[in-house]
Amino acid sequence: VSGDIPAAEPLRNACTRAIEDRKNYTGKDTKFYYDPDAANRCIKFFGFLNHLKGPLANTPLELADWQIFIVSQLYGWMRSSDGYRRFRTAYVEVPRKSGKSTFCSGLTLYGLIADRESAAEVYAAATTRDQARIVHGDAQQMVKKSPQLLQHLKVHRSAILHDASGSKFEPLSSDAGSLEGRNPSFSVVDELHVHKTDEIWNVLNVASGARAQPIIFAITTAGTNREGICYELREYCMKVLDPFMDVHDDTF
């Protein structure tokens, strides 16, 4: 925000919004409040996970500053009325080779075992089975490399299960048959820019309505399609962040 670190306008706007929110919502007597313990709980969870590839393979994951910012915003903000999370939708646009799959895998595992959600349903959603299995496959490998998580989770070919809470994590794709009958608590929609229709997004969005504090986490690299759901969400995100636009959405 100060300009010490070069940043594009949307990123500066996102950080400005976070700063203004901390000024405006200073306790449980306001509409929202920030709970650093809730944010740190998710951040510390990544310490149970290891890098899978490259020179850092088999060493504990440490989130980068931009990832900590995202986690702290998503998991730190609560509604004063009921104590549930404020944010329900996240749109994250990152460059290629930024470690987004590893980041998403960690978030899905947190949603599966550490989010205190009974019978959690976690999905890694994409247009094809292969794409959906990238995040899910990384999560499977993370569990296998974590003695702590292996004590509580069962890794199957098509699912990761937490029997104690009746929770499951599965890959989900539009070419896998019916998308109905889901009750998602946390969903990652990977590479949103390649989604030609809004089918998966709408199904997850509607189905998560039965949950008290669901999150739909869209993450994508840059695309060229200006007709799809990705560009639609991106344009909406820009309006929410722009201080000169009269678009307010406290859940986005």
C-alpha positions as CSV (number, residue, x, y, z in Angstrom):
1,V,0.0,0.0,0.0
2,S,2.9,2.4,0.8
3,G,4.6,1.7,-2.5
4,D,7.7,0.2,-1.0
5,I,6.9,-3.1,-2.8
6,P,5.8,-2.7,-6.4
7,A,2.3,-4.0,-6.8
8,A,-0.6,-3.9,-9.3
9,E,-3.6,-1.8,-8.5
10,P,-6.0,-4.7,-7.7
11,L,-3.5,-6.1,-5.2
12,R,-3.0,-2.7,-3.5
13,N,-6.8,-2.4,-3.4
14,A,-7.1,-5.8,-1.7
15,C,-4.5,-4.8,0.9
16,T,-6.1,-1.4,1.5
17,R,-9.4,-3.1,2.1
18,A,-7.8,-5.4,4.6
19,I,-6.3,-2.4,6.5
20,E,-9.5,-0.5,6.4
21,D,-11.5,-3.4,7.7
22,R,-9.1,-3.7,10.7
23,K,-9.7,-0.1,11.4
24,N,-13.5,-0.2,11.1
25,Y,-14.2,-3.5,12.8
26,T,-12.4,-3.4,16.1
27,G,-14.3,-5.9,18.2
28,K,-17.3,-8.1,18.7
29,D,-19.6,-5.2,19.1
30,T,-19.1,-4.4,15.4
31,K,-20.5,-6.2,12.4
32,F,-17.3,-8.3,12.0
33,Y,-14.3,-9.0,14.1
34,Y,-10.8,-10.4,13.4
35,D,-9.7,-13.4,15.3
36,P,-5.9,-13.9,15.0
37,D,-6.0,-17.3,16.8
38,A,-8.4,-18.7,14.1
39,A,-6.1,-17.4,11.3
40,N,-3.0,-18.8,13.0
41,R,-4.6,-22.1,13.5
42,C,-4.8,-22.6,9.8
43,I,-1.4,-21.2,9.1
44,K,0.2,-23.5,11.7
45,F,-1.5,-26.5,10.2
46,F,0.7,-26.3,7.1
47,G,3.6,-27.2,9.4
48,F,2.3,-30.7,9.5
49,L,2.8,-30.9,5.7
50,N,5.9,-31.3,3.6
51,H,6.9,-30.0,0.2
52,L,6.6,-32.7,-2.4
53,K,8.9,-31.6,-5.2
54,G,12.1,-29.7,-6.0
55,P,15.0,-28.8,-3.7
56,L,12.6,-28.4,-0.7
57,A,11.0,-31.8,-1.1
58,N,10.4,-33.6,2.3
59,T,10.9,-30.3,4.2
60,P,8.0,-28.7,6.2
61,L,5.8,-26.3,4.3
62,E,6.2,-22.6,5.1
63,L,3.7,-20.3,3.6
64,A,4.8,-17.3,1.6
65,D,3.6,-13.8,2.7
66,W,1.0,-13.7,0.0
67,Q,-0.4,-17.1,1.1
68,I,-0.4,-16.0,4.7
69,F,-2.4,-12.9,3.7
70,I,-5.0,-15.0,1.9
71,V,-5.3,-17.5,4.8
72,S,-5.5,-14.8,7.4
73,Q,-8.3,-13.0,5.5
74,L,-10.3,-16.1,4.9
75,Y,-10.0,-17.7,8.3
76,G,-9.5,-14.7,10.6
77,W,-12.6,-12.7,9.9
78,M,-15.8,-13.7,11.8
79,R,-19.4,-12.5,11.9
80,S,-20.2,-11.0,15.3
81,S,-23.8,-12.2,15.0
82,D,-23.0,-15.9,15.2
83,G,-19.2,-16.3,15.3
84,Y,-19.1,-18.0,11.9
85,R,-16.7,-17.0,9.1
86,R,-17.3,-13.8,7.2
87,F,-15.9,-14.7,3.8
88,R,-17.6,-17.4,1.7
89,T,-16.0,-16.9,-1.7
90,A,-12.4,-16.3,-2.7
91,Y,-11.0,-15.4,-6.1
92,V,-7.3,-15.9,-6.4
93,E,-5.3,-15.1,-9.5
94,V,-1.7,-16.1,-9.5
95,P,1.2,-16.6,-12.0
96,R,2.2,-20.0,-13.2
97,K,4.7,-21.9,-11.1
98,S,3.6,-20.1,-7.9
99,G,2.9,-23.3,-6.0
100,K,-0.9,-23.0,-6.2
101,S,-1.6,-26.7,-6.3
102,T,0.5,-27.3,-3.1
103,F,-1.2,-24.4,-1.4
104,C,-4.7,-25.7,-2.4
105,S,-3.9,-29.2,-1.2
106,G,-3.0,-27.9,2.2
107,L,-6.2,-25.9,2.4
108,T,-8.3,-28.9,1.4
109,L,-6.7,-31.0,4.1
110,Y,-7.3,-28.3,6.7
111,G,-11.0,-28.3,5.6
112,L,-11.1,-32.1,5.9
113,I,-9.6,-32.6,9.3
114,A,-9.0,-29.4,11.2
115,D,-11.9,-27.1,10.4
116,R,-14.1,-28.5,13.2
117,E,-16.8,-29.3,10.6
118,S,-18.8,-32.5,11.3
119,A,-19.2,-34.6,8.2
120,A,-17.2,-32.2,6.1
121,E,-17.3,-32.6,2.3
122,V,-14.2,-31.2,0.6
123,Y,-13.9,-31.1,-3.2
124,A,-11.1,-30.3,-5.7
125,A,-13.2,-29.3,-8.7
126,A,-12.1,-29.0,-12.3
127,T,-13.3,-29.5,-15.8
128,T,-11.6,-32.9,-16.2
129,R,-10.7,-35.8,-13.9
130,D,-7.0,-35.4,-14.5
131,Q,-7.1,-31.7,-13.6
132,A,-9.2,-32.4,-10.5
133,R,-6.8,-35.1,-9.4
134,I,-3.8,-32.7,-9.3
135,V,-4.8,-31.0,-6.1
136,H,-6.3,-34.3,-4.7
137,G,-3.2,-36.3,-5.6
138,D,-0.8,-33.8,-4.0
139,A,-3.0,-34.0,-0.8
140,Q,-2.8,-37.8,-0.9
141,Q,1.0,-37.6,-1.0
142,M,1.1,-35.0,1.8
143,V,-0.9,-37.3,4.0
144,K,1.4,-40.2,3.3
145,K,4.4,-38.1,4.2
146,S,2.9,-36.9,7.5
147,P,3.0,-39.3,10.4
148,Q,0.6,-37.0,12.3
149,L,-2.1,-37.0,9.6
150,L,-1.7,-40.7,8.8
151,Q,-2.9,-41.4,12.4
152,H,-6.3,-39.9,11.5
153,L,-6.8,-40.1,7.8
154,K,-7.3,-43.0,5.3
155,V,-6.0,-42.5,1.8
156,H,-7.9,-44.3,-0.9
157,R,-7.5,-44.0,-4.7
158,S,-10.6,-41.7,-5.1
159,A,-11.0,-40.2,-1.6
160,I,-9.3,-39.2,1.6
161,L,-11.4,-40.1,4.7
162,H,-11.5,-38.8,8.2
163,D,-13.7,-41.5,9.9
164,A,-13.8,-39.8,13.3
165,S,-15.9,-36.9,11.9
166,G,-17.4,-38.7,9.0
167,S,-15.6,-36.3,6.6
168,K,-14.3,-36.9,3.0
169,F,-12.3,-35.2,0.4
170,E,-12.8,-36.2,-3.3
171,P,-11.9,-34.9,-6.7
172,L,-14.8,-33.6,-8.7
173,S,-15.1,-33.0,-12.5
174,S,-17.9,-32.1,-14.9
175,D,-17.1,-35.2,-17.0
176,A,-17.6,-37.5,-14.0
177,G,-21.4,-37.8,-14.3
178,S,-23.9,-36.2,-12.0
179,L,-22.8,-33.3,-9.8
180,E,-25.8,-33.4,-7.7
181,G,-26.2,-34.7,-4.2
182,R,-23.2,-32.8,-2.7
183,N,-23.1,-30.8,0.5
184,P,-19.7,-29.1,0.2
185,S,-18.1,-27.4,3.2
186,F,-14.9,-26.4,1.4
187,S,-14.3,-26.5,-2.4
188,V,-11.3,-25.6,-4.5
189,V,-12.1,-24.8,-8.2
190,D,-8.8,-25.1,-9.9
191,E,-7.8,-23.2,-13.1
192,L,-11.1,-21.5,-13.3
193,H,-10.2,-19.8,-16.6
194,V,-10.5,-23.1,-18.5
195,H,-14.1,-23.7,-17.4
196,K,-16.2,-23.1,-20.5
197,T,-19.4,-23.1,-18.5
198,D,-20.5,-22.1,-15.0
199,E,-21.9,-25.6,-14.3
200,I,-19.5,-26.7,-11.6
201,W,-19.4,-23.3,-10.0
202,N,-23.2,-23.0,-9.7
203,V,-23.6,-26.6,-8.4
204,L,-21.1,-26.0,-5.6
205,N,-22.4,-22.6,-4.8
206,V,-26.0,-23.7,-4.5
207,A,-25.1,-27.0,-2.7
208,S,-23.0,-25.3,-0.1
209,G,-26.0,-23.3,1.1
210,A,-26.8,-25.9,3.8
211,R,-23.5,-25.3,5.5
212,A,-23.0,-22.7,8.2
213,Q,-19.7,-21.3,6.9
214,P,-18.7,-22.8,3.5
215,I,-15.9,-21.6,1.4
216,I,-15.6,-21.8,-2.4
217,F,-12.0,-21.1,-3.3
218,A,-11.4,-20.3,-6.9
219,I,-7.7,-20.1,-8.0
220,T,-6.5,-19.6,-11.5
221,T,-3.7,-18.5,-13.7
222,A,-4.4,-15.9,-16.4
223,G,-6.7,-16.8,-19.3
224,T,-8.1,-15.2,-22.5
225,N,-11.8,-16.2,-22.4
226,R,-13.9,-13.1,-21.6
227,E,-17.2,-15.0,-21.9
228,G,-16.7,-17.6,-19.1
229,I,-17.3,-17.7,-15.4
230,C,-13.7,-16.8,-14.6
231,Y,-13.9,-13.4,-16.3
232,E,-17.3,-12.8,-14.7
233,L,-15.9,-13.4,-11.2
234,R,-12.7,-11.4,-12.0
235,E,-14.7,-8.4,-13.1
236,Y,-16.9,-8.7,-10.0
237,C,-13.8,-9.0,-7.8
238,M,-12.3,-5.8,-9.3
239,K,-15.5,-3.9,-8.6
240,V,-15.7,-5.1,-5.0
241,L,-12.1,-4.0,-4.4
242,D,-12.3,-0.7,-6.3
243,P,-12.9,2.1,-3.7
244,F,-14.5,4.2,-6.4
245,M,-17.1,1.6,-7.3
246,D,-20.3,1.3,-5.2
247,V,-20.1,-2.5,-5.0
248,H,-20.1,-3.9,-1.5
249,D,-19.9,-7.6,-0.7
250,D,-18.7,-8.5,2.8
251,T,-18.7,-12.3,1.9
252,F,-16.4,-12.0,-1.2
